[in-house]
């Protein structure tokens, strides 16, 4: 009895013979469809992961979503209450405009600035230790041309929220286009309020 040794040449010919059988036509098509489907899914994942559009919501919608989520999970300490407190109640606050700092309170947990002053925060010596929310104001049409680079907030260890407050007529799209480098550690939301 003659022994048959498998070589790479034999394997290739055996493999091609397998696909040349008429009974395996269906299998060929199935393998091709599976390969195409997997390739499509993989490319879809790459496109999805490279999508840089930040997830930013209008503040009222964001709070409503929070409350619904907390209701569903039956949260004991609702985060939505804390956020509403930060937004609506008097806080110990820092104001940083044009390189000047004004502080109200011993341990400020809120920081107000505008798009023109935001980048100077990194080189300032303001006390950021307890800051939980940063409010960035858009005061005029020229501010819609200044990117809001949130990487300057990377050293804010307790930061939970970035609130973009537009005091001029603008749109969600125009605000979102301004925002760069959102850290998943905090949430970004906005409000368009021309009353101020």
N, C-alpha and C positions, 0 to 999 in steps of 0.2 A: 504494500500500500504506500502510495507516494504522499509525502507530507506537503501541505501547501503553506508557505510562509507568507505572512502579511507584510507587504512593503507599502510605502506611500503610493507607489504606482498602482498596485493592486486595489488599494482602498479607493483611489480616485475612479478607477474603472468600475469597481463594484457599485460605488455611489451613483455614477452616471447611468449604469445599467438599471439600477433601481428606478430612476426617474424616466427611463425610456420605456418601461413596461406600460402598456395601455391601461392596466388596472390601477396604476398609481397616478393617473391624470388628476383625479379628484384630490388626492393628497398634495400634489404639486400646487394646485390652485389654493388649497387650504393654507399651505405653508406661505404662499405668496400673500394672501389676504392677511394672515396673522402678522407677517413681517411689515406689511404696509400699515396696518393698524397700529402696531407698536411704534413704528417710526413717526407716525402722525401724532400719537399721544406724547412721545418724547419731545417733539418739536413744539407742541402746544405748551408743555410745561416750561420749556426754555423761554418762550415768548411771555408766558405769564410771570415768570420770576424776574424777567428783565423789565417788566412794566414798572416805571418809576412814579406813577401817579399816586400821590399821597392820599390816604383815606382821611378826608377832612369833612366834617359835618357842620351844619348850622347849629348853633348852641342849643336852641329849644328842641330841635330834633334829637340832638345827642343826649340831652337830659331825659327826654321821653324814652329813648331806647334804653338808657341806663336803668330807669325806673321799671320798665317792663322786664328787663333781664333780672333785676333784683327781686321783683315780684315772683317770677318763675322759679328762682333759686331760693326764695324765702330768706333773703339775706337779713341777718340780725343787725349789722352795722351798715346801713345803706351809704354807698359812696356818693350817690346822687345828692343826698342831704349835705354832705361835706362840700361838694362842688357848688351847690346853691348858696351855701354859707360863704364860700370864698368869693363868689360873684356878687352877692347882694348885700352882705353885711360889712360893717366897717372892719377893716383889717389893719394890722401893723404893716406898714407899706414902705417900700423904697420907690422913689421916682428917679429915673436916670434919663436925662435929656441933655443933649449937646455936651456930654462929658461931665455934667454937674450932677451930684447926688444929693437928694433930700431924703432924710429918713424920718419916719414917724413910728415910734415904738422901739422897744428894746430888742425884740426878735422878729423882724419883719418876715412874713410868710408870703408876701405878694410883691411883685415888681412890675412897675409900669414903665414903658419906654415907647419909642416910635421906630419906624423903619430906618430913619437916618442915624439914630443913636445905637441901634442894635449891635453892629459890628464892633463898637468901641467897648462893649461890656467885657470882652475877653482881656483887654489891657487895663481895665479899671481895677480898683481895689475895693469894690463894694462887697459887703458881707452877704454871701449867697447861701450860707449854711442851711437856713430854714425856709428858703423860698419854695413854695409848693405850686404857685401859679405865676406865669409871666403873661402880662397883657401887652400886646404890641399894637400900637395905634397907626392907622393909615389916615392921615389928616388932609391930604390934598391929592390932586391928580398926578403930580410929580412923583408921589410915593408909590404909585402903581408901576413905576419903572425901576424901583429899587428891590432887588431880590431879598427875600427874608431867609437868610442862612441860619438855620437853627443849630448848626454845629457849634456856634458860640455858647450854647447853653449846656454843652456836654459835661461841664464840671459841676452842674447844679445837682447835687446828690439826692435831694428830696423832691425834685420837680416832678409833678404829675400832669400838669396841664399847661398848654400854650393857647392863649386866647387872642385871636386876631380880630381887632375891632376896627371896622372901616367906618369912618365918619363922613364918607362921601358916597355918591352913587357909584356902585361897582357891582360886579357879579361874582358868583361862586367860582366860575371858571377863571376870571382875572385874578382872584385871590389865590386860588390853588396853584396857578402858574408861577406865582412869586415864591412859593415855599420850596426850600431846598433842605436836604439832609435831615429829615425827620427821624428821630430816634424812637424805636418802638417802646421804649421805657415810659414815654409820656404820650398824652393824647392831644391832638390839635383840633380846635374847632374855631368857628368864626361867627361874627354878627355884622350885619350891615345896618348901621344906625345913623341916619342923617340928622337926628334931632340934637346931637351934641354940638 
